[in-house]
Structure formats: C-alpha cells, structure tokens
Amino acid sequence: MTIDIDTTVLNLWGHQEGAEKGYNDIKRGNRCYHPILAFVYETKEFLHGILKSGDSYCANGAVEFIKELKTMIPYGIYNIIFRADNGFFSQETLKYLENMKIKIVKLNTSSFWANQAILQFLILCYNMLVWFKNIFIGKSELKTTIRTFRERFLLIPGKLIKRTRQFILKLPIDFIYKEKLTSIEFQLA
C-alpha cells in the first residue's frame, strides 16, 4: 500500500476558530486552515485528514497523524510505502517511520553523488515518458498517470503471430485504444 500525504490551504473569510495567517500561496496574508490529507495511491481513496490552523508547519503533528493512519490500515497489509514532500521529513517523523519498518520513498544510498545520479536517472525516465506521450499519443494523454498509461498501452491482451519472417500483433476487436496503439506503432517504425 502506498500512502500519499500532503497539506493544502483552505482560505477563510470571517473569524473562524483556528484560522490564522500562515503559508498561503493562493491569497497571501489571508487567514486559513492548513489541513493534512492522506490518500491511498492504488485506489485513490481518501484515507484520513485533520484540520490544522493556518500558521502550523507541515511536520507539526506528523507523527501523531501517522499513528492515526496506522490504525486505519487493514489487517494483513505489511508492505507500506509512505510518500510526502520534504515538509514532513523531520528527524522525529523519520525515526518513527523507521521504527515502524515503513518504507520511505527517498534516495537512500550513503553517497551524495550516487543519490545525485539516481535523482538524475529518475528525472530522465519521467521526462522520457512525458516526451513519449507528447510526441506519439498527443496532449490529451499528458495528465495520464504512469499506471493508467501502462494499463492502456502495455498491459493489453493480444497475440503475437509470426508470418513469413514478420511478427504481427493481433489485438482484441473491441480494444478501445487500438487506433492510438496502431498510430504509435506506425510512428515508431
């Protein structure tokens, strides 16, 4: 299970309890709440959320939030990946996650330069997928997630047939992305 945690800003008008001026990239100087939200990446379900005052820092209360999340995870799920931006990564949070044996998506070699190389490789892979979608599929698919892209264009039922020294991919008749896949194949050839 992959759990994505992030904060957002809820702008407020009036004098609501807990509304404070804090980080607010939408309405600078406006009073707001700063909720923490958690989603299950695989199912896109909203798992948990808490409301914080607008002047609270991301990492404040992160460990308590994760403890609450832990009680909401179904029994039997042991392989958990926690993803959050750097605002959540305080020493206290990292120590708690490591004690829980939760995988943390981060660069984890001891060498700075190895981590730099990994980061550059990840950026290249991500950009190659974006370029591929932009060039061969079209701008309509740019917002498609990697998982959806894989399900639409790579994990499809089909039969690979060899006829007279030529391979032919037979797709199901009702495959809805057949035209796009044929277009990609033609452009790559």
Summary of the structure (lengths in Angstrom):
residues: 189
radius of gyration: 22.5
end to end distance: 38.4
largest distance: 77.3
contacts: 440
relative contact order: 0.09
helix: 38%
strand: 22%
